[in-house]
């Protein structure tokens, strides 16, 4: 059984969705640790309520390298195989990305490469696109730039506000994050340049 580490900074609804998929057996893995860089993150309380190892590792007042080192140490101590960024509002340094190369997933609320960075739903509304969505991608050293694993399309309605659009995107986020994680832990993701190919057969030793 592969060990997952979750990094979050806020609400934690994607973490919850992953935890549910694991609990139902849809994703063959276990959550070894949930780490937040914010003490007041609702996601941290949700993790505690589930009886998980939930840790606050402060980022404030630390260099990126020092914070990354602390997080890497915690993940290694918990024997984490794969890392899921779930609303984690810090950019990871190259040392972190290299240590877990090909083993870090992130979820972003747009159809990347459109609208990277913050306020992706607002960017989509303001740009006038008729469709947006969400993306789960492997993390590389850029911001929202890594190879794309799964995407879901969400139509933009004329009546949409940032809130209503975000809510419909979030439903899809919860669905595709677990899908992508399942592919990753089953060893079915093959990266070919920027393209991700999904292997048909399960090759992990689970
Ligand atoms: C999600 O919209 C995710 O795409 C983005 O941050 C938000 C986190 O939401 N990266 P939650 O904390 O998982 O509820």
Boltz pocket constraint, residues with backbone or C-beta under 6 A from the ligand:
constraints:
  - pocket:
      binder: B
      contacts: [[A, 8], [A, 10], [A, 11], [A, 12], [A, 13], [A, 14], [A, 15], [A, 43], [A, 86], [A, 87], [A, 88], [A, 107], [A, 108], [A, 109], [A, 170], [A, 173]]
      max_distance: 6.0
